[in-house]
Amino acid sequence: MYVPLLAPEEQLDVLEGLDFVLRNIAELRREVQELRDALQQLAAQILSEVRAHLEESQRASRRRRFPFPRERSDSTGSSSIYFTASSGAAPTDDGESEGGYSTANAESDYERESEDGEDEVSGETVRAAHRDSLDLVGEDEAQLGSAPSPEEGLGQLLRQADRLHGGGERDKREGFQLLLNNKLAYAEHRDFAWRLARAHSDMCELAGDADEKRSYASDGKEELEVALQKWDQSAECHQWFAVLCGQLAEHEGIQKRIHSGRVFKEHIDKAIELKPEDPKSHYLLGRWCYQVSHLGWLEKKTASALFEAPPTATIEEALQSFLRVEELSPGFSKAGRAYIAKCYRDLGNKTAALLWMDLASELPVNTKEDLESERELQEMHSAWEE
């Protein structure tokens, strides 16, 4: 039986109808996942605050038990009395104790001296110095056990987050939780905001379930939508907003994918304008150019229907972006060199393609994208050997 083919417009209607059904199902799953994630985040925040409070209470308790050494002159101005946590009584020429008392036993030493009929004036000097030292404990606590300033604490947190971001799966998960636990304290800081979004991108890559990936990408994008209202001149905010748009587009329909592609390009261009020496932004631009240059017929028609000036790019433009990455940071990634090889292959330059395939093979596999690139390199080798 002969079944007539649908017209291109009818094919698009059918695809859109299927996308609508799938999106509704995925939306329900996403809402359930968001509720579960929100409860987990709330529990983590409460636990973090309780732990911080307990740690601060313990530090305060230790500081009260071991006050900082303090110096003052006695009533006659002839000697100094030091109160330490470790020194004992220092005998004088006449056998009386005028120094070396510790705050833990100054009162008991005085009482023993009084019982033995020792000089009352000396005891009063000790008691006065003891009272003075207790009055000064509050001032010394800030010196002994003072917590780092907010700026120092933020700097330490960001360095730790960067280190965990560069690690393996376990490190990335730990980094994500670390940033979530500190969101209440540092959400108003630009460098914290984009790193939290970056951590959402990491979790999107690590997630195995499509709905979970979409949830992480959507949450990270929302974080940066707020951040960009405050820090529009942050190259990192624009860069990671573009990344999250791309990740979210992988789970959307054709129209939204085309729209997300335009948004991706706008933010990557802005990131490069603000920070032109960042190799990652040039790498992302190269990927965008490569993918746009390989759009299928239906995607091109959809783009033409949606926009007066649909996005266009060529293999040559993609190649120039990837070569710029190598110029800024040689060996930036295995995936970057693999893309250079694919560009030369598509342009018909087999010699250059083989050269960059070998250069790509020299680099280690650090990400899932690198792993996929390694597989593509093996397929390219096999195809040419045949």
Buried (B, 14 or more C-beta within 10 A) or exposed (E): EEEEEEEEEEEBEEBEEEBEEEBEEBEEBBEEBBEEBEEEBEEBBEEBEEEEEEEEEEBEEEBEEBBBBBEEEBEEEEEEBBBBEEEEBEEEEEEEBBBBBBBBEBBEBBEEBEEEEBEEEBBEBBBBBBEEBBEBBEEBBEEBBEEEEEEEBBEEBBEBBEEBBEEEEEBBBBBBBBBBBBBEBBBEBBBBBBBBBBBBBBBBBBBEEEBBBBBBBBBBBEBBEEBBEEBEEBBBBBBBBBBBBBBBBEBBBBBBBBBBBBBBBBBBBBBBEBBEEBBBBBBBBBBBBBBBBEBEEEBBBBBEEEEEEBBEBBBEBBBBBBBBBBEBBEBBBBBBBBBBBBBBBBBEBEEBBBBBBEBBBEBEEEEEBBEBBBEBBEEBBEEEEE
